[in-house]
Amino acid sequence: MVDNETGTFNFQGLFFYRGRVALYAILKALGIGPADEVAIQAFTCLAVPEGVMATGARPLWIDIKPNGFNMDAKDLDRKLTPNTKAIVVQHTYGIPAAMDEIEEVARAHNLPIIEDCCHTLASTYRGRRVGTFGVAAFYSFEWGKPIAVGIGGAAVINDDELRQRVANAYQHYTFPAFKRTLRIQLQYHAFRLLYRPSLYWPVRTLFHTLGNLGLAESNYNPVNTNVIAEDFRLRMAPVLQKRLHKKLQRLESLNQHSQKISAYYQAHIRTDAVVHPRIPSGAHVIFARYPLITHDKRKLLLEAQKANVEIADWYATPVHPLSGKSLSLVHYAQGSCPNAEKRGKEVITLPTHFNVREKDAERITDFLNNLR
């Protein structure tokens, strides 16, 4: 929530090791556990079902709108069962979900809404900031998010009773070990020194290689095990909380920068090779990344890598990065969410973060406009 006096963001002191740990804490405080279902959208990342499954509950996969990136309220209404105990609504890339439609379904089934605000702190829908519609919201501060501190997450609880239950449970979370925090710190500073848009591809490859070797903190934990990852017992390290507080002071300038870069893409990308996103009526978007639709995603990404142009593929699958038979590890049945599966085959995303200067946006734009 935003402090009305200072204009800064207030996370109520609930800082977790990752955003998915904040989701887990909210679900546990709602009493969700084994035999329960939590409705989440396909076209998401593995972190969301990981947070659900850590409680013992099972994800209930909901498709996205045919021409959008967020949950389809009609599909949600069709798929809910007596075992469904909550709805997680994702605001993909910072584009707000159609909250009025989803709220109507939630009220009809008497289900709480939890907002996934990992892609935005400031987008609004019909004049209301995302994160204020549900009983709670969770946030992430890893790479690719609007504010990156290394690793970390937070929760904002809008219901007083639920907030007290989360706060009580929070007392039992501990800080990560010194060695783990040090690794995150080294990783953060190395990435900050190495990264610039023209080096996106080699830095991305290096990060994934180090993660696979266990030398860097990976984005995802194994899902083919009944053992709950240590992450779900941890708070955000104090040094990372301090970094987050400093960066939050610059939130307005970060938002303005994202809007400036996004507006540049909107105004200057003029090619039949890609299609700009449709913004829902009543939505004011602060993009985490700017999405485009293309009919030859694989070729475009190969050309971008050759040209050292920062264009990302996420989400590439309905539960990124899982594909094929691996999707069953999170109870996703192939063909169950056709819009999400189609979207993963055609979406690319462009950077909008603070390290992207207008010359970088111009380079990306020229690359796209010159595609053959």
Summary of the structure (lengths in Angstrom):
residues: 372
radius of gyration: 19.5
end to end distance: 45.8
largest distance: 58.2
contacts: 1242
relative contact order: 0.16
helix: 41%
strand: 17%
